[in-house]
Amino acid sequence: MVRKTAGFHRKTRHKLRKWRGKTPPVTISRMLQILHEGDRVVIDIHPSIQRGRPHPRFNGRVGVVVGSQGAAYKVKIRDGNAEKIVLALPIHLKRVNA
């Protein structure tokens, strides 16, 4: 019997699919966007970039940028009653206009 894998991208067949015509292309402006502390962002995983990707369970969550670590940003989100810090590269983040 084959053992079940428990990899990082497990159960993400549809969530991380790159839909033709729907997924925005990889743009330099989105890769190099500068975020400041206090900015509200949405974690929006870009499926073609594996590096700096947060865990798929946080896809679509809204959080606040609390700092940076190297080229990535620390985003504080609420997960139930707990507050968590998620590291993500800027291509996987979208600024919320509100």
N, CA, C and O atoms as a printed pandas DataFrame, in Angstrom:
     atom_number atom_name residue_name chain_id  residue_number  x_coord  y_coord  z_coord
0              1         N          MET        A               1    0.835   -1.172    0.000
1              2        CA          MET        A               1    0.000    0.000    0.000
2              3         C          MET        A               1    0.889    1.249    0.000
3              4         O          MET        A               1    1.897    1.306    0.705
4              5         N          VAL        A               2    0.505    2.234   -0.790
5              6        CA          VAL        A               2    1.301    3.443   -0.919
6              7         C          VAL        A               2    0.917    4.414    0.188
7              8         O          VAL        A               2   -0.261    4.647    0.459
8              9         N          ARG        A               3    1.938    4.971    0.817
9             10        CA          ARG        A               3    1.701    5.903    1.913
10            11         C          ARG        A               3    1.244    7.261    1.382
11            12         O          ARG        A               3    1.742    7.728    0.358
12            13         N          LYS        A               4    0.301    7.891    2.072
13            14        CA          LYS        A               4   -0.232    9.177    1.665
14            15         C          LYS        A               4    0.793   10.281    1.939
15            16         O          LYS        A               4    1.380   10.341    3.019
16            17         N          THR        A               5    0.996   11.142    0.959
17            18        CA          THR        A               5    1.947   12.228    1.153
18            19         C          THR        A               5    1.281   13.375    1.894
19            20         O          THR        A               5    0.059   13.522    1.870
20            21         N          ALA        A               6    2.095   14.179    2.549
21            22        CA          ALA        A               6    1.573   15.318    3.306
22            23         C          ALA        A               6    2.398   16.541    2.948
23            24         O          ALA        A               6    2.884   17.247    3.832
24            25         N          GLY        A               7    2.560   16.796    1.655
25            26        CA          GLY        A               7    3.381   17.899    1.199
26            27         C          GLY        A               7    2.711   19.251    1.370
27            28         O          GLY        A               7    1.544   19.347    1.750
28            29         N          PHE        A               8    3.484   20.302    1.076
29            30        CA          PHE        A               8    3.047   21.672    1.270
30            31         C          PHE        A               8    1.898   22.044    0.336
31            32         O          PHE        A               8    1.038   22.844    0.706
32            33         N          HIS        A               9    1.873   21.470   -0.875
33            34        CA          HIS        A               9    0.849   21.817   -1.862
34            35         C          HIS        A               9   -0.273   20.783   -1.909
35            36         O          HIS        A               9   -1.021   20.723   -2.885
36            37         N          ARG        A              10   -0.391   19.980   -0.872
37            38        CA          ARG        A              10   -1.410   18.937   -0.828
38            39         C          ARG        A              10   -2.799   19.561   -0.772
39            40         O          ARG        A              10   -3.010   20.551   -0.072
40            41         N          LYS        A              11   -3.744   18.986   -1.506
41            42        CA          LYS        A              11   -5.147   19.416   -1.571
42            43         C          LYS        A              11   -5.297   20.834   -2.126
43            44         O          LYS        A              11   -6.184   21.571   -1.697
44            45         N          THR        A              12   -4.458   21.214   -3.055
45            46        CA          THR        A              12   -4.552   22.551   -3.638
46            47         C          THR        A              12   -4.700   22.487   -5.149
47            48         O          THR        A              12   -4.313   23.423   -5.848
48            49         N          ARG        A              13   -5.253   21.397   -5.660
49            50        CA          ARG        A              13   -5.349   21.229   -7.109
50            51         C          ARG        A              13   -6.122   22.375   -7.770
51            52         O          ARG        A              13   -5.715   22.859   -8.826
52            53         N          HIS        A              14   -7.214   22.810   -7.172
53            54        CA          HIS        A              14   -8.016   23.870   -7.772
54            55         C          HIS        A              14   -7.615   25.253   -7.267
55            56         O          HIS        A              14   -7.680   26.233   -8.009
56            57         N          LYS        A              15   -7.207   25.327   -6.024
57            58        CA          LYS        A              15   -6.863   26.620   -5.432
58            59         C          LYS        A              15   -5.635   27.238   -6.098
59            60         O          LYS        A              15   -5.589   28.453   -6.293
60            61         N          LEU        A              16   -4.651   26.430   -6.445
61            62        CA          LEU        A              16   -3.411   26.947   -7.014
62            63         C          LEU        A              16   -3.317   26.715   -8.518
63            64         O          LEU        A              16   -2.224   26.754   -9.083
64            65         N          ARG        A              17   -4.440   26.477   -9.164
65            66        CA          ARG        A              17   -4.443   26.291  -10.604
66            67         C          ARG        A              17   -4.321   27.643  -11.294
67            68         O          ARG        A              17   -4.863   28.642  -10.820
68            69         N          LYS        A              18   -3.619   27.668  -12.395
69            70        CA          LYS        A              18   -3.469   28.897  -13.154
70            71         C          LYS        A              18   -4.493   28.885  -14.281
71            72         O          LYS        A              18   -4.266   28.265  -15.319
72            73         N          TRP        A              19   -5.613   29.565  -14.084
73            74        CA          TRP        A              19   -6.692   29.581  -15.052
74            75         C          TRP        A              19   -6.310   30.440  -16.243
75            76         O          TRP        A              19   -5.791   31.544  -16.076
76            77         N          ARG        A              20   -6.564   29.937  -17.450
77            78        CA          ARG        A              20   -6.221   30.686  -18.656
78            79         C          ARG        A              20   -7.086   31.925  -18.774
79            80         O          ARG        A              20   -8.313   31.843  -18.712
80            81         N          GLY        A              21   -6.457   33.058  -18.943
81            82        CA          GLY        A              21   -7.156   34.304  -19.132
82            83         C          GLY        A              21   -7.617   34.971  -17.849
83            84         O          GLY        A              21   -7.996   36.142  -17.877
84            85         N          LYS        A              22   -7.599   34.266  -16.727
85            86        CA          LYS        A              22   -8.069   34.832  -15.463
86            87         C          LYS        A              22   -6.913   35.275  -14.573
87            88         O          LYS        A              22   -7.023   36.283  -13.874
88            89         N          THR        A              23   -5.804   34.532  -14.590
89            90        CA          THR        A              23   -4.670   34.853  -13.738
90            91         C          THR        A              23   -3.876   35.993  -14.351
91            92         O          THR        A              23   -3.490   35.909  -15.517
92            93         N          PRO        A              24   -3.620   37.066  -13.594
93            94        CA          PRO        A              24   -2.828   38.161  -14.152
94            95         C          PRO        A              24   -1.394   37.706  -14.396
95            96         O          PRO        A              24   -0.879   36.856  -13.669
96            97         N          PRO        A              25   -0.759   38.259  -15.401
97            98        CA          PRO        A              25    0.617   37.857  -15.665
98            99         C          PRO        A              25    1.549   38.352  -14.562
99           100         O          PRO        A              25    1.208   39.252  -13.794
100          101         N          VAL        A              26    2.718   37.752  -14.503
101          102        CA          VAL        A              26    3.719   38.194  -13.541
102          103         C          VAL        A              26    4.255   39.533  -14.017
103          104         O          VAL        A              26    4.867   39.618  -15.082
104          105         N          THR        A              27    4.025   40.584  -13.227
105          106        CA          THR        A              27    4.481   41.907  -13.625
106          107         C          THR        A              27    5.578   42.375  -12.677
107          108         O          THR        A              27    5.592   42.035  -11.494
108          109         N          ILE        A              28    6.487   43.155  -13.224
109          110        CA          ILE        A              28    7.595   43.681  -12.434
110          111         C          ILE        A              28    7.069   44.611  -11.341
111          112         O          ILE        A              28    7.589   44.615  -10.225
112          113         N          SER        A              29    6.037   45.400  -11.660
113          114        CA          SER        A              29    5.528   46.344  -10.665
114          115         C          SER        A              29    4.939   45.623   -9.457
115          116         O          SER        A              29    5.046   46.109   -8.331
116          117         N          ARG        A              30    4.316   44.464   -9.682
117          118        CA          ARG        A              30    3.762   43.727   -8.547
118          119         C          ARG        A              30    4.865   43.019   -7.758
119          120         O          ARG        A              30    4.760   42.861   -6.541
120          121         N          MET        A              31    5.928   42.591   -8.458
121          122        CA          MET        A              31    7.040   41.940   -7.762
122          123         C          MET        A              31    7.832   42.925   -6.912
123          124         O          MET        A              31    8.346   42.562   -5.854
124          125         N          LEU        A              32    7.931   44.161   -7.367
125          126        CA          LEU        A              32    8.764   45.157   -6.694
126          127         C          LEU        A              32    7.945   46.166   -5.894
127          128         O          LEU        A              32    8.486   47.192   -5.481
128          129         N          GLN        A              33    6.658   45.906   -5.663
129          130        CA          GLN        A              33    5.849   46.868   -4.925
130          131         C          GLN        A              33    6.393   47.033   -3.503
131          132         O          GLN        A              33    6.836   46.070   -2.878
132          133         N          ILE        A              34    6.350   48.256   -3.015
133          134        CA          ILE        A              34    6.842   48.561   -1.682
134          135         C          ILE        A              34    5.642   48.746   -0.768
135          136         O          ILE        A              34    4.766   49.569   -1.032
136          137         N          LEU        A              35    5.612   47.981    0.296
137          138        CA          LEU        A              35    4.546   48.059    1.284
138          139         C          LEU        A              35    5.120   48.634    2.565
139          140         O          LEU        A              35    6.279   48.395    2.905
140          141         N          HIS        A              36    4.302   49.391    3.268
141          142        CA          HIS        A              36    4.738   50.022    4.511
142          143         C          HIS        A              36    3.984   49.407    5.680
143          144         O          HIS        A              36    2.930   48.796    5.505
144          145         N          GLU        A              37    4.535   49.576    6.868
145          146        CA          GLU        A              37    3.861   49.061    8.060
146          147         C          GLU        A              37    2.499   49.722    8.203
147          148         O          GLU        A              37    2.372   50.937    8.049
148          149         N          GLY        A              38    1.496   48.930    8.494
149          150        CA          GLY        A              38    0.140   49.441    8.641
150          151         C          GLY        A              38   -0.711   49.298    7.393
151          152         O          GLY        A              38   -1.923   49.504    7.453
152          153         N          ASP        A              39   -0.096   48.944    6.238
153          154        CA          ASP        A              39   -0.872   48.736    5.013
154          155         C          ASP        A              39   -1.717   47.470    5.139
155          156         O          ASP        A              39   -1.243   46.438    5.614
156          157         N          ARG        A              40   -2.976   47.566    4.706
157          158        CA          ARG        A              40   -3.847   46.387    4.677
158          159         C          ARG        A              40   -3.637   45.686    3.336
159          160         O          ARG        A              40   -3.659   46.325    2.284
160          161         N          VAL        A              41   -3.435   44.377    3.382
161          162        CA          VAL        A              41   -3.181   43.603    2.176
162          163         C          VAL        A              41   -4.023   42.340    2.178
163          164         O          VAL        A              41   -4.445   41.851    3.226
164          165         N          VAL        A              42   -4.259   41.822    0.972
165          166        CA          VAL        A              42   -4.923   40.531    0.792
166          167         C          VAL        A              42   -3.856   39.542    0.343
167          168         O          VAL        A              42   -3.070   39.840   -0.557
168          169         N          ILE        A              43   -3.827   38.382    0.958
169          170        CA          ILE        A              43   -2.906   37.330    0.529
170          171         C          ILE        A              43   -3.531   36.661   -0.686
171          172         O          ILE        A              43   -4.539   35.963   -0.581
172          173         N          ASP        A              44   -2.912   36.888   -1.844
173          174        CA          ASP        A              44   -3.420   36.381   -3.110
174          175         C          ASP        A              44   -2.279   35.614   -3.774
175          176         O          ASP        A              44   -1.435   36.207   -4.445
176          177         N          ILE        A              45   -2.255   34.302   -3.586
177          178        CA          ILE        A              45   -1.142   33.482   -4.063
178          179         C          ILE        A              45   -1.117   33.462   -5.578
179          180         O          ILE        A              45   -2.112   33.130   -6.222
180          181         N          HIS        A              46    0.031   33.821   -6.146
181          182        CA          HIS        A              46    0.215   33.741   -7.597
182          183         C          HIS        A              46    0.737   32.342   -7.894
183          184         O          HIS        A              46    1.820   31.987   -7.429
184          185         N          PRO        A              47   -0.003   31.535   -8.659
185          186        CA          PRO        A              47    0.324   30.115   -8.788
186          187         C          PRO        A              47    1.611   29.801   -9.528
187          188         O          PRO        A              47    2.162   28.716   -9.343
188          189         N          SER        A              48    2.110   30.697  -10.349
189          190        CA          SER        A              48    3.304   30.355  -11.119
190          191         C          SER        A              48    4.600   30.674  -10.380
191          192         O          SER        A              48    5.678   30.318  -10.856
192          193         N          ILE        A              49    4.520   31.329   -9.238
193          194        CA          ILE        A              49    5.707   31.651   -8.449
194          195         C          ILE        A              49    5.658   30.831   -7.168
195          196         O          ILE        A              49    4.792   31.054   -6.321
196          197         N          GLN        A              50    6.588   29.875   -7.017
197          198        CA          GLN        A              50    6.591   29.027   -5.829
198          199         C          GLN        A              50    7.372   29.648   -4.676
199          200         O          GLN        A              50    7.084   29.363   -3.513
200          201         N          ARG        A              51    8.342   30.479   -4.977
201          202        CA          ARG        A              51    9.210   31.041   -3.951
202          203         C          ARG        A              51    8.451   32.102   -3.144
203          204         O          ARG        A              51    7.744   32.933   -3.714
204          205         N          GLY        A              52    8.599   32.068   -1.841
205          206        CA          GLY        A              52    7.999   33.084   -0.986
206          207         C          GLY        A              52    6.494   32.991   -0.878
207          208         O          GLY        A              52    5.825   33.979   -0.575
208          209         N          ARG        A              53    5.961   31.815   -1.123
209          210        CA          ARG        A              53    4.510   31.624   -1.106
210          211         C          ARG        A              53    4.076   31.242    0.308
211          212         O          ARG        A              53    4.668   30.348    0.912
212          213         N          PRO        A              54    3.039   31.912    0.847
213          214        CA          PRO        A              54    2.523   31.486    2.154
214          215         C          PRO        A              54    1.732   30.185    2.022
215          216         O          PRO        A              54    1.463   29.720    0.915
216          217         N          HIS        A              55    1.373   29.618    3.138
217          218        CA          HIS        A              55    0.613   28.370    3.115
218          219         C          HIS        A              55   -0.740   28.610    2.443
219          220         O          HIS        A              55   -1.360   29.647    2.675
220          221         N          PRO        A              56   -1.210   27.673    1.616
221          222        CA          PRO        A              56   -2.467   27.867    0.884
222          223         C          PRO        A              56   -3.693   28.099    1.765
223          224         O          PRO        A              56   -4.691   28.631    1.279
224          225         N          ARG        A              57   -3.654   27.717    3.049
225          226        CA          ARG        A              57   -4.826   27.953    3.906
226          227         C          ARG        A              57   -5.054   29.442    4.160
227          228         O          ARG        A              57   -6.144   29.837    4.571
228          229         N          PHE        A              58   -4.019   30.284    3.914
229          230        CA          PHE        A              58   -4.148   31.720    4.138
230          231         C          PHE        A              58   -4.529   32.478    2.870
231          232         O          PHE        A              58   -4.588   33.707    2.892
232          233         N          ASN        A              59   -4.787   31.782    1.771
233          234        CA          ASN        A              59   -5.144   32.446    0.519
234          235         C          ASN        A              59   -6.486   33.168    0.672
235          236         O          ASN        A              59   -7.472   32.567    1.098
236          237         N          GLY        A              60   -6.518   34.447    0.325
237          238        CA          GLY        A              60   -7.728   35.238    0.414
238          239         C          GLY        A              60   -7.910   35.957    1.732
239          240         O          GLY        A              60   -8.875   36.707    1.879
240          241         N          ARG        A              61   -7.032   35.763    2.692
241          242        CA          ARG        A              61   -7.152   36.418    3.986
242          243         C          ARG        A              61   -6.649   37.853    3.908
243          244         O          ARG        A              61   -5.727   38.155    3.150
244          245         N          VAL        A              62   -7.253   38.728    4.690
245          246        CA          VAL        A              62   -6.841   40.126    4.771
246          247         C          VAL        A              62   -6.034   40.305    6.041
247          248         O          VAL        A              62   -6.420   39.818    7.104
248          249         N          GLY        A              63   -4.909   41.005    5.930
249          250        CA          GLY        A              63   -4.053   41.237    7.087
250          251         C          GLY        A              63   -3.397   42.602    7.024
251          252         O          GLY        A              63   -3.653   43.396    6.119
252          253         N          VAL        A              64   -2.545   42.855    8.003
253          254        CA          VAL        A              64   -1.841   44.123    8.124
254          255         C          VAL        A              64   -0.349   43.848    8.086
255          256         O          VAL        A              64    0.136   42.931    8.749
256          257         N          VAL        A              65    0.381   44.644    7.307
257          258        CA          VAL        A              65    1.835   44.506    7.236
258          259         C          VAL        A              65    2.420   45.035    8.541
259          260         O          VAL        A              65    2.147   46.169    8.934
260          261         N          VAL        A              66    3.233   44.204    9.217
261          262        CA          VAL        A              66    3.831   44.609   10.488
262          263         C          VAL        A              66    5.348   44.732   10.399
263          264         O          VAL        A              66    5.989   45.134   11.370
264          265         N          GLY        A              67    5.929   44.396    9.263
265          266        CA          GLY        A              67    7.372   44.506    9.115
266          267         C          GLY        A              67    7.838   43.772    7.880
267          268         O          GLY        A              67    7.042   43.292    7.073
268          269         N          SER        A              68    9.163   43.699    7.756
269          270        CA          SER        A              68    9.733   42.980    6.628
270          271         C          SER        A              68   10.845   42.080    7.124
271          272         O          SER        A              68   11.414   42.293    8.194
272          273         N          GLN        A              69   11.139   41.074    6.329
273          274        CA          GLN        A              69   12.219   40.142    6.643
274          275         C          GLN        A              69   12.872   39.769    5.326
275          276         O          GLN        A              69   12.350   38.940    4.579
276          277         N          GLY        A              70   14.002   40.374    5.042
277          278        CA          GLY        A              70   14.649   40.197    3.751
278          279         C          GLY        A              70   13.801   40.841    2.676
279          280         O          GLY        A              70   13.437   42.011    2.793
280          281         N          ALA        A              71   13.477   40.089    1.624
281          282        CA          ALA        A              71   12.625   40.612    0.551
282          283         C          ALA        A              71   11.145   40.388    0.839
283          284         O          ALA        A              71   10.291   40.909    0.121
284          285         N          ALA        A              72   10.831   39.616    1.887
285          286        CA          ALA        A              72    9.442   39.284    2.206
286          287         C          ALA        A              72    8.865   40.254    3.230
287          288         O          ALA        A              72    9.590   41.010    3.876
288          289         N          TYR        A              73    7.546   40.213    3.359
289          290        CA          TYR        A              73    6.840   41.034    4.333
290          291         C          TYR        A              73    6.169   40.146    5.369
291          292         O          TYR        A              73    5.714   39.045    5.061
292          293         N          LYS        A              74    6.115   40.641    6.601
293          294        CA          LYS        A              74    5.403   39.960    7.673
294          295         C          LYS        A              74    3.988   40.528    7.699
295          296         O          LYS        A              74    3.798   41.738    7.825
296          297         N          VAL        A              75    3.003   39.652    7.580
297          298        CA          VAL        A              75    1.602   40.062    7.564
298          299         C          VAL        A              75    0.916   39.418    8.759
299          300         O          VAL        A              75    0.972   38.201    8.937
300          301         N          LYS        A              76    0.266   40.242    9.578
301          302        CA          LYS        A              76   -0.453   39.733   10.749
302          303         C          LYS        A              76   -1.901   39.497   10.353
303          304         O          LYS        A              76   -2.581   40.406    9.878
304          305         N          ILE        A              77   -2.373   38.258   10.554
305          306        CA          ILE        A              77   -3.752   37.903   10.218
306          307         C          ILE        A              77   -4.409   37.278   11.431
307          308         O          ILE        A              77   -3.735   36.870   12.377
308          309         N          ARG        A              78   -5.743   37.204   11.395
309          310        CA          ARG        A              78   -6.507   36.520   12.435
310          311         C          ARG        A              78   -6.889   35.144   11.909
311          312         O          ARG        A              78   -7.426   35.017   10.808
312          313         N          ASP        A              79   -6.610   34.118   12.700
313          314        CA          ASP        A              79   -6.985   32.750   12.359
314          315         C          ASP        A              79   -7.791   32.208   13.536
315          316         O          ASP        A              79   -7.235   31.650   14.482
316          317         N          GLY        A              80   -9.102   32.381   13.460
317          318        CA          GLY        A              80   -9.938   32.053   14.603
318          319         C          GLY        A              80   -9.726   33.114   15.664
319          320         O          GLY        A              80   -9.902   34.302   15.393
320          321         N          ASN        A              81   -9.348   32.706   16.875
321          322        CA          ASN        A              81   -9.047   33.658   17.942
322          323         C          ASN        A              81   -7.568   33.987   18.015
323          324         O          ASN        A              81   -7.170   34.849   18.799
324          325         N          ALA        A              82   -6.747   33.324   17.220
325          326        CA          ALA        A              82   -5.300   33.527   17.279
326          327         C          ALA        A              82   -4.854   34.535   16.227
327          328         O          ALA        A              82   -5.424   34.612   15.139
328          329         N          GLU        A              83   -3.834   35.300   16.566
329          330        CA          GLU        A              83   -3.191   36.184   15.597
330          331         C          GLU        A              83   -1.923   35.488   15.128
331          332         O          GLU        A              83   -1.147   34.986   15.941
332          333         N          LYS        A              84   -1.717   35.460   13.822
333          334        CA          LYS        A              84   -0.556   34.776   13.253
334          335         C          LYS        A              84    0.208   35.726   12.355
335          336         O          LYS        A              84   -0.361   36.651   11.776
336          337         N          ILE        A              85    1.514   35.484   12.245
337          338        CA          ILE        A              85    2.383   36.240   11.358
338          339         C          ILE        A              85    2.718   35.332   10.174
339          340         O          ILE        A              85    3.214   34.219   10.350
340          341         N          VAL        A              86    2.440   35.825    8.973
341          342        CA          VAL        A              86    2.681   35.066    7.750
342          343         C          VAL        A              86    3.740   35.804    6.944
343          344         O          VAL        A              86    3.657   37.020    6.772
344          345         N          LEU        A              87    4.737   35.071    6.447
345          346        CA          LEU        A              87    5.758   35.657    5.588
346          347         C          LEU        A              87    5.381   35.419    4.138
347          348         O          LEU        A              87    5.036   34.302    3.753
348          349         N          ALA        A              88    5.449   36.485    3.324
349          350        CA          ALA        A              88    5.102   36.344    1.909
350          351         C          ALA        A              88    5.866   37.373    1.096
351          352         O          ALA        A              88    6.095   38.497    1.542
352          353         N          LEU        A              89    6.255   36.967   -0.104
353          354        CA          LEU        A              89    6.865   37.915   -1.028
354          355         C          LEU        A              89    5.786   38.852   -1.569
355          356         O          LEU        A              89    4.605   38.504   -1.549
356          357         N          PRO        A              90    6.173   40.037   -2.052
357          358        CA          PRO        A              90    5.170   41.013   -2.495
358          359         C          PRO        A              90    4.316   40.563   -3.673
359          360         O          PRO        A              90    3.220   41.092   -3.856
360          361         N          ILE        A              91    4.778   39.595   -4.487
361          362        CA          ILE        A              91    3.947   39.158   -5.618
362          363         C          ILE        A              91    2.708   38.416   -5.132
363          364         O          ILE        A              91    1.719   38.326   -5.860
364          365         N          HIS        A              92    2.748   37.881   -3.905
365          366        CA          HIS        A              92    1.610   37.156   -3.356
366          367         C          HIS        A              92    0.718   38.053   -2.495
367          368         O          HIS        A              92   -0.168   37.560   -1.797
368          369         N          LEU        A              93    0.948   39.370   -2.542
369          370        CA          LEU        A              93    0.172   40.317   -1.736
370          371         C          LEU        A              93   -0.450   41.375   -2.631
371          372         O          LEU        A              93    0.159   41.813   -3.607
372          373         N          LYS        A              94   -1.678   41.787   -2.289
373          374        CA          LYS        A              94   -2.359   42.872   -2.989
374          375         C          LYS        A              94   -2.778   43.900   -1.958
375          376         O          LYS        A              94   -3.351   43.551   -0.926
376          377         N          ARG        A              95   -2.495   45.171   -2.229
377          378        CA          ARG        A              95   -2.878   46.240   -1.316
378          379         C          ARG        A              95   -4.380   46.457   -1.383
379          380         O          ARG        A              95   -4.960   46.469   -2.469
380          381         N          VAL        A              96   -5.018   46.630   -0.215
381          382        CA          VAL        A              96   -6.452   46.890   -0.133
382          383         C          VAL        A              96   -6.645   48.396   -0.146
383          384         O          VAL        A              96   -6.008   49.107    0.632
384          385         N          ASN        A              97   -7.510   48.891   -1.011
385          386        CA          ASN        A              97   -7.777   50.324   -1.097
386          387         C          ASN        A              97   -8.948   50.686   -0.207
387          388         O          ASN        A              97  -10.075   50.839   -0.679
388          389         N          ALA        A              98   -8.680   50.821    1.076
389          390        CA          ALA        A              98   -9.753   51.223    1.999
390          391         C          ALA        A              98   -9.174   51.929    3.197
391          392         O          ALA        A              98   -9.916   52.344    4.087
